[in-house]
Amino acid sequence: MIKVGLLGAGRIAGVHATAISSHPGSTLAAISDYYPETAEKLAKQYGSTARTTEEIIADPQIDAVLIATSTDTHSDLIEAATAAGKAVLCEKPVDLSLERARACRQNAARTGQPVMIGFNRRFDPNFGALKAALDAGEIGQAEMLAITSYDPAPPPLAYVNVSGGLFRDMMIHDFDMANFIMGEPPVTVFAVGSCLVDPEIGKAGDVDTAAVTLTYAGGRIATIRNTRRAGYGDQRLEVQGSKGMLQVGNLVENLVVKSTTEGVVSAKPVLFFLERYMPAYRAEWNAFVQALNSGAAMPVTLDDGVAALAMAEAATRSAKSGQPVRLADV
Ligand SMILES: NC(=O)c1ccc[n+]([C@@H]2O[C@H](COP(=O)([O-])OP(=O)(O)OC[C@H]3O[C@@H](n4cnc5c(N)ncnc54)[C@H](O)[C@@H]3O)[C@@H](O)[C@H]2O)c1
């Protein structure tokens, strides 16, 4: 039984608390938060114990930590936990700074402790089935990828302010998905970003609407589109191959289709990431537990985290300059 300390007790920590405590191979031994009362509330809900982050990291009884704290703490906590001999599953992104993330990768590697980065969408059953069909050669060679990744509403401004911006916070999932599907990093990243949803996001120096084109060494192309305002929720993937196409559409709330003289109406997509990706968060945790128990390599590594962050950095620079940015230059 893996004894787990959950660092952070905010929005995503609740999702992880469910996955950890309901898994037969893990137990939620302790929860911390910068605000102790927040940790206590979540601990009470899951029959766990609230402790400080430092106590959890120093406790030799705890085998692994799940880092679900604000992004600017991730590298420090990965280093502290691995140095204390713990396995780590850390939420995306690795850090706000690419340079800091690269240093963290080096420091964590020296400890020899396993670290997994929480790109949960790789574990979505539908995206996984698409990837398996692609790898089995069912549509030949992938030539174009299109990712549509729209959130229903922006997060609170306080979150936006510490998130590192849309490319590092939100589109990072799609950069990782592009790497997962295409199997290699792109050569160039060309980004455009606008503030169309909330002027306060613009005042904070961020964008809420963005499109990115990735180009690959052999001429393959990927496009990614994000908005923080699609009140119906929208998460789709499409891969065009040399022999056909693979698509994953939206998951819908139910399969009822109502046809009347007024028109044909079906249910809307499962709205927000917390519901849309719950099976993926559970599968992600299961993959972590299995890798830890078997001693196999973690399925998503710090290298993957740094690779996606480099693309986010390139996109941020490209959107500012209006020019494509070569990944080799970041
Ligand atoms: N994989 C996903 O789908 C997904 C979804 C949402 C958020 N995230 C990531 O998860 C992280 C947290 O996001 P959130 O939405 O839960 O934010 P949040 O603000 O709701 O929660 C973060 C919590 O961390 C706490 N915290 C900060 N420093 C701490 C420390 N040193 N020790 C203990 N607690 C500390 C804060 O008090 C807060 O309660 C972010 O890095 C975000 O990018 C990932």
The ligand as a Gaussian input file, in Angstrom:
#p B3LYP/6-31G(d) Opt

LIG

0 1
 N       -4.107000      18.656000     -14.850000
 C       -5.130000      19.470000     -14.836000
 O       -6.120000      19.265000     -15.517000
 C       -5.104000      20.677000     -13.926000
 C       -6.299000      21.362000     -13.673000
 C       -6.250000      22.455000     -12.806000
 C       -5.065000      22.859000     -12.238000
 N       -3.912000      22.172000     -12.529000
 C       -2.634000      22.598000     -11.947000
 O       -2.684000      22.295000     -10.557000
 C       -2.060000      23.344000      -9.800000
 C       -3.072000      23.877000      -8.779000
 O       -4.184000      24.397000      -9.465000
 P       -5.580000      24.639000      -8.721000
 O       -6.550000      24.992000      -9.774000
 O       -5.895000      23.511000      -7.805000
 O       -5.209000      25.947000      -7.884000
 P       -5.785000      26.419000      -6.480000
 O       -5.345000      27.826000      -6.347000
 O       -7.241000      26.075000      -6.361000
 O       -5.020000      25.488000      -5.416000
 C       -3.653000      25.587000      -5.133000
 C       -3.490000      25.417000      -3.632000
 O       -2.092000      25.286000      -3.328000
 C       -1.888000      25.909000      -2.066000
 N       -0.442000      26.119000      -1.882000
 C        0.375000      27.059000      -2.440000
 N        1.652000      26.867000      -2.026000
 C        1.656000      25.774000      -1.200000
 C        2.660000      25.035000      -0.492000
 N        3.952000      25.388000      -0.541000
 N        2.284000      23.940000       0.248000
 C        0.979000      23.575000       0.300000
 N       -0.007000      24.229000      -0.365000
 C        0.325000      25.295000      -1.113000
 C       -2.746000      27.166000      -2.129000
 O       -3.021000      27.685000      -0.852000
 C       -4.009000      26.608000      -2.819000
 O       -4.983000      26.154000      -1.895000
 C       -1.587000      24.400000     -10.808000
 O       -0.219000      24.203000     -11.054000
 C       -2.388000      24.089000     -12.069000
 O       -1.675000      24.375000     -13.269000
 C       -3.923000      21.097000     -13.349000

